[in-house]
Amino acid sequence: MKRIVLIDGDCHICNQSVQFIIKRDPNAQFQFASLQSEIGQHLLANHNISSTMNSMVLIENNQHYIRSTAVLRICKQLKGLWKLSYIAIIFPRILRDAVYQIVANNRYRWFGQKDQCLVPTSDMKKRFLD
């Protein structure tokens, strides 16, 4: 099953997250697109998600997940001990999302914006939706 992760293409931490996921996803089950891209906007519309979404979005099994739930569901599928972080799903979503939102609201200030695009390898290119 393919899973699609939509990220803020201008966000440094989001782009680092893509690289992090790819390194821990040997079966290439995750594909990626920018929220701002044409396909990203199309997927948001298909799932009735605001086009101004300020969150990582995971689409799997024709369902969408945002904020902390998206992050935890992604971690659950990664190799290594990252699977264990899924246990945080037991915390109320409102608390998890509050922490997520603090990071999201400060991500440019804390982590900066991308001033250069990632130059993906040919294997990485296959993982990005056009």
PEWOVEN-V102734 format. One record per backbone hydrogen bond with DSSP energy under -0.5 kcal/mol. NH is the residue of the N-H (numbers start at 1). CO is the residue of the C=O. If there is no record, write none. Layout:
{{NH & CO} {NH & CO}}
This chain:
{{3 & 29} {4 & 59} {5 & 31} {6 & 4} {6 & 57} {7 & 33} {9 & 7} {11 & 8} {12 & 10} {12 & 112} {15 & 11} {16 & 12} {17 & 13} {18 & 14} {19 & 15} {20 & 16} {21 & 17} {22 & 18} {23 & 19} {24 & 20} {24 & 21} {25 & 22} {28 & 25} {31 & 3} {32 & 127} {33 & 5} {35 & 7} {37 & 34} {41 & 37} {42 & 38} {43 & 39} {44 & 40} {45 & 41} {46 & 42} {47 & 43} {48 & 45} {49 & 44} {53 & 50} {57 & 6} {58 & 65} {59 & 4} {60 & 58} {60 & 63} {63 & 60} {65 & 58} {67 & 56} {69 & 66} {70 & 66} {71 & 67} {72 & 68} {73 & 69} {74 & 70} {75 & 71} {76 & 72} {77 & 73} {77 & 74} {78 & 74} {78 & 75} {79 & 24} {82 & 79} {83 & 80} {84 & 81} {85 & 82} {86 & 83} {87 & 84} {88 & 85} {89 & 86} {90 & 87} {91 & 88} {95 & 92} {96 & 92} {97 & 93} {98 & 94} {99 & 95} {100 & 96} {101 & 97} {102 & 98} {103 & 99} {104 & 100} {105 & 101} {106 & 102} {106 & 103} {107 & 103} {107 & 104} {110 & 106} {111 & 107} {112 & 107} {112 & 108} {114 & 10} {120 & 118} {125 & 121} {126 & 122} {127 & 124} {128 & 125} {129 & 32}}
